[in-house]
């Protein structure tokens, strides 16, 4: 059975939704913009399945670009 827990760093679902919507609206520069948000990390997957992260994403030193799918 799934466990419920609080979001990391106290980020609420509505705030996450706002950032996700804004990133989608920003288009190509979304990752650069997300990287400026202090205290937040992001992982974006594009239409080809390529995953990219902000520099502070956990494990970024191991892989900053993956191909999913």
Secondary structure in CASP SS format (residue, H / E / C, confidence):
PFRMAT SS
TARGET T0000
AUTHOR 0000-0000-0000
METHOD secondary structure of the structure
MODEL  1
X C 1.00
X C 1.00
X C 1.00
X C 1.00
X C 1.00
X C 1.00
X C 1.00
X H 1.00
X H 1.00
X H 1.00
X C 1.00
X C 1.00
X H 1.00
X H 1.00
X H 1.00
X H 1.00
X H 1.00
X H 1.00
X H 1.00
X H 1.00
X H 1.00
X H 1.00
X H 1.00
X H 1.00
X H 1.00
X H 1.00
X H 1.00
X H 1.00
X H 1.00
X H 1.00
X H 1.00
X H 1.00
X H 1.00
X H 1.00
X H 1.00
X C 1.00
X C 1.00
X C 1.00
X C 1.00
X C 1.00
X C 1.00
X C 1.00
X E 1.00
X E 1.00
X E 1.00
X C 1.00
X C 1.00
X C 1.00
X C 1.00
X E 1.00
X E 1.00
X E 1.00
X E 1.00
X C 1.00
X C 1.00
X C 1.00
X C 1.00
X C 1.00
X C 1.00
X C 1.00
X C 1.00
X C 1.00
X C 1.00
X C 1.00
X E 1.00
X E 1.00
X E 1.00
X C 1.00
X C 1.00
END
